[in-house]
Amino acid sequence: MPESTDALAGNLQSLAGLTRPRLTDVPSVVDRLEKIAHASATLTPRGDDDGIACFSRLYLRITQDVLASYEQRSLFRCGDFILELDGAFAQRYLDALAAHTAGGSPAPGCWQLLFDRRRDEDVAPWRFAAAGVNAHVNFDLAFALLDVWEAHADEPLGTVEEQYDDYRAINTIFERNMDALCNEFDAPWSDVGGDGSFFDRAGNVLGDLLVVGTRDLAWTFAERMWRHRATTGYRNVPTATLDAVASGLAAALI
């Protein structure tokens, strides 16, 4: 329908404006994610269940918790490392969205699947949210770590051990938000037996384990690439490989 095409074009233009300027700190990440979630939710037929809206809301909740935990000094011990990583990580999502909305070079394949199918009415909200997490963690996270390490190559933000401890502290944030997120996005296990049932708790634990496992793999991949940083284009081959893996998982989800 022409109206639908026009609405999509207008929405992409709005989203394109929200990918600029580059992020400067975590409060700017929160602000941008709020605006992206709101703008993408105005598009029919999915509205709040739009694929970009679903992932952006999930991402917003986790980022707000990261910022609050940092300000409360309740989880992180390695100075500003986690804030630098949060900003570099979010910028990769904005860069992928910018590539999609510009209509030139496509976004990485794992992101493009989510962006292209964002209005499909046969995709459940939890699948959209999971596809976004897949693209962001299985593809983007390792390169966000490299971005931070490269930016502070001469003066690292703490020791490797201190950075890794704060990196793994993010798992705690996912764990304490998992139940609410599963309920919000209508994950099938959250409806079996009611909230707090065996199936609900088992699904949440499985979700936690998947997050922990994939985040550990991202750190491992980043460390392996970092060892070859003196080699020109040391990111190139791993980029294609990780995108292919994440794209296969995205296709299975949506």
Secondary structure, DSSP 8 states (H G I E B T S, - for coil): -HHHHHHHHHHHHHHHHHT-S---SHHHHHHHHHHHHHHHTTSTTTGGG-HHHHHHHHHHHHHHHHHHHHHHTSS--STTHHHHHHHHHHHHHHHHHHHHHHTSS---HHHHHHHHTTT-TTS-HHHHHHHHHIIIIIIIHHHHHHHHHHHTSSS-SS-HHHHHHHHHHHHHHHHHHHHHHHHHTT-GGGGSSSTTSHHHHHHHHHHHHHHHHHHHHHHHHHHHHHTTTTSTTTTHHHHHHHHHHHHHHHHHH-
